[in-house]
Amino acid sequence: MEKNAHTDSPDRAPAGGMCALLLLLAAVAVPLSLLWDFSWESTVGIDRVWAWPHVLTYAAVAMAGLAAVWMILCGKNGVVIFKLRAPVGAWLALWGAVAFVAAFAFDRWWQAGYGLAAGIWHPPQMAKAAAFFTIAFGAWWCVPRWGGGAVVAMIATVSLAHGFANRQHDAFFYQLACGTYPLVLAAVSVSCGGRFPATRAALLGMGIHLAAVWILPLIPGSPVTGPIYNVRDHLLPPPFPPLIVLPALVFDWLIAARKDTDWRAAMETGFAFFAIFAVAQWRFAEFLLSPAADHWFFAGGGKHWPFFLRISEDMRTTFWPGEILDIKNTAIAIALALGSSRIGLWLGAWLSRFAR
């Protein structure tokens, strides 16, 4: 494999053309389809292979694969593999599409052997998640100004089980956020041009999630299997997305002011992420469990639950037991934020050099 570092810019044709936009659309459609799938399973309960959310996932993966193939066949710049030249993002997207097909076949075999109740994060699901992230990274490479938003949306989607407001006073929620989001925000802020690149990615990522929060409850749906503990007549909205845009704004400001990617910058951005996100999300979670959040915009107030979840009235509007955000767990969260920021700054600097 050989590469042309000078001509493999994600902004150049053909990666900057229609195929790259189709790849970005596919990367956005993947987390939307997964959020729809979550809502479908929480409302209807029957999760067939050809359920509508799954069809959207298949279509999104197919679009990503076809866009990648077209870029590879028409490519004149980028990385050469088997005498074909294309941007790295196209190869990543193609690998992700092929990996999804393999993971899908693996999942069918796994369910035949272990049944549908084999757990949420069994090996086929992890393989699918890896394929989805690879497609999102491919879109990020080909459309750097917007593709990072698809990665942000994927992080929020795969961590959805910990995204309920009732879990947002648990130390693990903040440790998970500190170990993932700073990497993407730092890399985007360093590698992408324009104003407020990390903020733009955070807004797109939140926008994808909010589209599901606001649109899915408009679709009629009701349980078709029992037991039914929470009666529903429309699809369940996903939890409101985390407020990533607030630390993203600070990332853009700090990185633009320092113009370096050393450990000092990682310390500043890592500490900033934890401090801003922890304070804002802690208070926002309290609001989401209050009656003030019980309307379509925030989809909160402890009102929306999967039909199969047996939960008491008190537990709907209180924080569930978990790890306390004490000195030890706070130190772990900060360390994860620092490490994640450092990797993101390094990755962003590498992407900037590779694209020139």
C-alpha positions as CSV (number, residue, x, y, z in Angstrom):
1,M,0.0,0.0,0.0
2,E,1.3,3.4,-0.9
3,K,0.0,6.9,-0.4
4,N,0.2,10.3,-1.8
5,A,0.1,12.7,1.2
6,H,0.0,15.8,-0.9
7,T,-3.1,14.9,-3.0
8,D,-5.1,12.9,-0.5
9,S,-7.0,15.9,0.9
10,P,-10.5,15.1,2.0
11,D,-11.7,18.3,0.4
12,R,-10.6,17.5,-3.1
13,A,-12.5,15.7,-5.9
14,P,-13.8,13.2,-6.1
15,A,-14.1,12.8,-2.3
16,G,-15.4,16.4,-2.0
17,G,-18.1,15.8,-4.6
18,M,-21.5,14.0,-4.7
19,C,-20.1,10.7,-3.5
20,A,-18.7,12.2,-0.4
21,L,-22.0,13.9,0.3
22,L,-23.8,10.6,-0.1
23,L,-21.3,9.0,2.3
24,L,-22.0,11.7,4.8
25,L,-25.7,11.2,4.4
26,A,-25.3,7.5,5.0
27,A,-23.2,8.1,8.1
28,V,-25.9,10.4,9.4
29,A,-28.6,7.9,8.6
30,V,-26.9,5.1,10.5
31,P,-27.4,6.6,14.0
32,L,-30.9,7.8,13.0
33,S,-31.8,4.2,12.1
34,L,-30.4,2.9,15.4
35,L,-32.3,5.4,17.4
36,W,-35.4,4.5,15.5
37,D,-34.6,0.8,16.2
38,F,-34.4,1.6,19.9
39,S,-37.7,3.4,19.8
40,W,-39.3,0.5,17.8
41,E,-38.1,-2.1,20.2
42,S,-39.3,0.0,23.2
43,T,-42.7,0.6,21.7
44,V,-43.7,-2.3,19.4
45,G,-41.5,-5.1,20.8
46,I,-41.2,-7.3,17.6
47,D,-37.8,-6.8,16.1
48,R,-37.8,-8.7,12.8
49,V,-35.0,-8.7,10.3
50,W,-37.0,-6.6,7.9
51,A,-38.5,-4.1,10.4
52,W,-38.5,-0.6,9.0
53,P,-35.6,0.7,11.3
54,H,-33.5,-2.2,10.1
55,V,-34.3,-1.5,6.5
56,L,-33.0,2.1,7.0
57,T,-29.8,0.7,8.5
58,Y,-29.3,-1.6,5.5
59,A,-30.0,1.2,3.1
60,A,-27.6,3.5,4.9
61,V,-24.8,0.9,4.9
62,A,-25.5,0.1,1.2
63,M,-25.3,3.8,0.3
64,A,-22.0,4.1,2.1
65,G,-20.6,1.1,0.4
66,L,-21.7,2.2,-3.1
67,A,-20.4,5.7,-2.6
68,A,-17.1,4.3,-1.5
69,V,-16.9,2.0,-4.5
70,W,-17.7,4.8,-6.8
71,M,-14.9,7.0,-5.3
72,I,-12.5,4.0,-5.6
73,L,-13.4,3.4,-9.3
74,C,-13.1,7.1,-10.2
75,G,-10.3,8.0,-7.8
76,K,-7.2,9.7,-9.0
77,N,-5.7,10.8,-5.7
78,G,-5.2,9.1,-2.3
79,V,-4.1,5.7,-1.1
80,V,-3.4,2.8,-3.6
81,I,-4.6,-0.7,-2.7
82,F,-4.6,-3.4,-5.4
83,K,-3.7,-0.8,-8.0
84,L,-6.9,1.2,-7.2
85,R,-6.4,4.7,-5.8
86,A,-9.0,6.5,-3.5
87,P,-9.1,8.7,-0.4
88,V,-8.6,6.9,2.9
89,G,-12.2,7.7,3.8
90,A,-13.5,5.7,0.9
91,W,-11.5,2.7,1.9
92,L,-12.7,3.0,5.5
93,A,-16.3,3.3,4.4
94,L,-16.0,0.2,2.1
95,W,-14.4,-1.8,4.9
96,G,-17.2,-0.7,7.2
97,A,-19.9,-1.8,4.8
98,V,-18.2,-5.2,4.2
99,A,-17.7,-5.6,8.0
100,F,-21.4,-4.9,8.6
101,V,-22.4,-7.7,6.2
102,A,-20.1,-10.1,8.0
103,A,-21.4,-8.9,11.4
104,F,-25.0,-9.3,10.2
105,A,-24.3,-12.9,9.2
106,F,-22.5,-13.5,12.5
107,D,-25.5,-12.1,14.3
108,R,-28.0,-14.4,12.5
109,W,-25.8,-17.4,13.5
110,W,-25.5,-16.1,17.1
111,Q,-29.3,-15.7,17.5
112,A,-29.9,-19.1,16.0
113,G,-27.7,-20.6,18.7
114,Y,-28.3,-18.4,21.7
115,G,-31.7,-16.8,21.0
116,L,-32.8,-13.2,21.0
117,A,-32.2,-12.8,24.7
118,A,-28.4,-13.2,24.3
119,G,-27.7,-9.7,25.8
120,I,-27.2,-6.2,24.3
121,W,-23.5,-6.1,23.7
122,H,-22.8,-9.6,22.5
123,P,-20.0,-10.1,20.0
124,P,-22.1,-9.6,16.8
125,Q,-23.4,-6.3,18.2
126,M,-19.9,-5.1,18.9
127,A,-18.9,-6.1,15.4
128,K,-21.8,-4.1,14.0
129,A,-20.8,-1.1,16.2
130,A,-17.3,-1.2,14.9
131,A,-18.6,-1.3,11.3
132,F,-20.8,1.7,12.0
133,F,-18.0,3.7,13.5
134,T,-15.7,2.9,10.6
135,I,-18.3,4.3,8.2
136,A,-18.6,7.4,10.3
137,F,-14.9,7.9,10.3
138,G,-14.8,7.4,6.6
139,A,-17.4,10.2,6.2
140,W,-15.4,12.3,8.6
141,W,-12.3,11.9,6.4
142,C,-14.1,12.7,3.2
143,V,-16.2,15.6,4.6
144,P,-14.1,16.9,7.5
145,R,-16.2,19.9,8.2
146,W,-19.3,17.9,9.0
147,G,-18.4,14.2,9.3
148,G,-17.3,14.6,12.9
149,G,-20.9,15.2,13.8
150,A,-21.7,11.6,12.6
151,V,-19.1,10.3,15.0
152,V,-20.5,12.3,17.9
153,A,-24.0,11.0,17.1
154,M,-22.7,7.4,17.1
155,I,-21.1,7.8,20.5
156,A,-24.4,9.1,21.9
157,T,-26.3,6.3,20.3
158,V,-24.1,3.4,21.4
159,S,-24.1,4.7,25.0
160,L,-27.9,5.2,24.9
161,A,-28.5,2.7,27.8
162,H,-26.6,5.1,30.1
163,G,-28.2,8.2,28.6
164,F,-31.4,8.2,30.6
165,A,-31.5,11.2,32.9
166,N,-31.9,8.8,35.9
167,R,-28.4,7.6,35.3
168,Q,-26.8,11.0,34.9
169,H,-25.7,11.4,38.6
170,D,-23.8,8.1,38.2
171,A,-20.0,8.5,38.0
172,F,-19.8,6.0,35.1
173,F,-21.9,8.3,32.9
174,Y,-19.3,11.1,33.2
175,Q,-16.4,8.7,32.9
176,L,-17.8,7.3,29.7
177,A,-18.4,10.8,28.3
178,C,-14.9,11.9,29.3
179,G,-13.3,8.9,27.7
180,T,-15.0,9.4,24.3
181,Y,-16.2,12.9,23.3
182,P,-13.0,14.9,24.0
183,L,-11.1,12.7,21.4
184,V,-13.5,13.6,18.6
185,L,-13.9,17.3,19.6
186,A,-10.2,17.8,19.9
187,A,-9.4,16.1,16.6
188,V,-12.1,18.0,14.8
189,S,-11.0,21.3,16.2
190,V,-7.4,20.8,15.2
191,S,-7.9,19.2,11.8
192,C,-10.9,21.0,10.3
193,G,-11.0,24.5,8.9
194,G,-13.5,27.2,9.3
195,R,-14.9,28.8,12.5
196,F,-15.9,26.7,15.5
197,P,-15.3,23.2,13.9
198,A,-15.8,21.3,17.2
199,T,-19.0,23.2,17.9
200,R,-20.3,22.5,14.4
201,A,-19.7,18.8,14.9
202,A,-21.3,18.8,18.3
203,L,-24.4,20.6,16.9
204,L,-24.7,18.2,14.1
205,G,-24.4,15.2,16.4
206,M,-27.0,16.6,18.8
207,G,-29.2,17.6,15.8
208,I,-29.2,14.0,14.6
209,H,-30.3,12.8,18.0
210,L,-32.8,15.6,18.5
211,A,-34.5,14.8,15.2
212,A,-35.2,11.3,16.6
213,V,-36.5,12.8,19.9
214,W,-38.9,15.1,18.1
215,I,-40.0,13.1,15.1
216,L,-40.4,9.5,16.4
217,P,-43.1,10.3,18.9
218,L,-45.3,11.6,16.0
219,I,-45.4,8.0,14.5
220,P,-48.2,5.8,15.8
221,G,-47.1,2.6,17.5
222,S,-48.2,0.2,20.3
223,P,-46.9,-3.0,21.9
224,V,-47.8,-6.2,20.1
225,T,-46.4,-8.5,22.8
226,G,-46.5,-8.7,26.6
227,P,-46.1,-8.0,29.4
228,I,-47.1,-4.4,29.0
229,Y,-46.2,-2.2,32.0
230,N,-46.2,1.1,30.1
231,V,-49.0,1.6,27.6
232,R,-48.0,3.5,24.5
233,D,-49.8,4.6,21.3
234,H,-46.9,6.4,19.7
235,L,-43.2,5.5,19.4
236,L,-41.0,6.2,22.4
237,P,-38.7,9.1,22.1
238,P,-35.0,8.4,22.9
239,P,-33.5,10.3,25.8
240,F,-32.5,13.9,25.3
241,P,-28.9,14.0,24.0
242,P,-26.0,15.2,26.3
243,L,-25.0,18.8,26.2
244,I,-21.7,18.3,24.3
245,V,-22.0,21.6,22.5
246,L,-21.0,23.5,25.6
247,P,-17.5,22.0,26.1
248,A,-17.1,22.0,22.3
249,L,-17.3,25.8,22.3
250,V,-14.5,25.9,24.8
251,F,-12.4,23.4,22.9
252,D,-12.6,25.7,19.8
253,W,-11.6,28.7,21.8
254,L,-8.7,27.0,23.7
255,I,-7.3,25.3,20.7
256,A,-7.5,28.4,18.5
257,A,-5.8,30.4,21.2
258,R,-3.0,28.0,21.9
259,K,-2.3,26.7,18.4
260,D,-0.4,23.7,19.7
261,T,-1.2,20.1,20.5
262,D,1.1,19.3,23.4
263,W,0.2,17.9,26.8
264,R,-0.4,21.3,28.2
265,A,-3.2,21.8,25.6
266,A,-4.5,18.4,26.5
267,M,-4.6,19.3,30.2
268,E,-6.5,22.5,29.5
269,T,-9.1,20.9,27.2
270,G,-9.5,17.8,29.3
271,F,-10.0,19.7,32.5
272,A,-12.4,22.1,30.7
273,F,-14.4,19.3,29.3
274,F,-14.9,17.6,32.6
275,A,-15.7,20.8,34.5
276,I,-18.1,22.3,32.0
277,F,-19.8,19.0,31.1
278,A,-20.2,17.7,34.6
279,V,-21.7,20.9,36.0
280,A,-24.0,21.6,33.1
281,Q,-25.2,18.0,32.6
282,W,-25.6,17.4,36.4
283,R,-28.0,20.3,36.6
284,F,-29.7,19.5,33.3
285,A,-30.4,15.9,34.4
286,E,-32.3,17.3,37.4
287,F,-34.3,19.4,35.1
288,L,-35.1,16.5,32.8
289,L,-36.6,14.6,35.7
290,S,-38.8,17.5,36.7
291,P,-42.3,18.2,35.5
292,A,-40.9,21.2,33.6
293,A,-39.3,18.8,31.0
294,D,-42.5,16.9,30.5
295,H,-43.3,18.1,26.9
296,W,-42.3,17.3,23.3
297,F,-39.1,19.3,23.2
298,F,-37.2,17.6,26.1
299,A,-39.3,14.4,26.2
300,G,-38.5,14.2,29.9
301,G,-40.3,14.5,33.2
302,G,-39.9,10.7,33.9
303,K,-42.8,10.0,31.5
304,H,-41.4,7.9,28.7
305,W,-40.4,4.3,29.3
306,P,-40.2,1.1,27.3
307,F,-43.4,-0.9,27.5
308,F,-41.7,-3.9,28.9
309,L,-39.9,-2.1,31.8
310,R,-41.5,-2.5,35.2
311,I,-40.6,0.6,37.1
312,S,-42.2,2.2,40.2
313,E,-43.5,5.7,40.1
314,D,-40.8,6.9,42.5
315,M,-38.0,5.5,40.3
316,R,-39.3,7.3,37.2
317,T,-38.3,10.7,38.6
318,T,-35.3,10.0,40.8
319,F,-31.7,9.2,40.2
320,W,-30.9,5.5,40.2
321,P,-28.3,4.1,42.6
322,G,-24.8,4.0,41.2
323,E,-21.2,5.0,41.7
324,I,-20.9,8.3,43.5
325,L,-18.9,11.0,41.8
326,D,-16.5,11.2,44.7
327,I,-12.8,12.2,44.7
328,K,-11.7,8.8,43.2
329,N,-14.3,8.7,40.5
330,T,-13.8,12.3,39.7
331,A,-10.0,11.7,39.3
332,I,-10.7,8.8,36.9
333,A,-13.1,10.9,34.8
334,I,-10.5,13.8,34.6
335,A,-7.7,11.3,33.7
336,L,-9.9,9.9,31.0
337,A,-10.7,13.4,29.7
338,L,-7.0,14.3,29.6
339,G,-6.0,11.1,27.8
340,S,-8.9,11.4,25.4
341,S,-8.0,15.0,24.6
342,R,-4.4,14.1,24.1
343,I,-5.2,11.4,21.6
344,G,-7.6,13.7,19.9
345,L,-5.0,16.5,19.6
346,W,-2.5,14.0,18.2
347,L,-5.0,12.6,15.8
348,G,-6.1,16.1,14.6
349,A,-2.5,17.1,14.0
350,W,-1.8,13.9,12.1
351,L,-4.9,14.4,9.9
352,S,-3.8,18.0,9.2
353,R,-0.4,16.9,8.0
354,F,-1.8,14.0,6.0
355,A,-4.3,16.2,4.2
356,R,-1.8,18.8,3.0
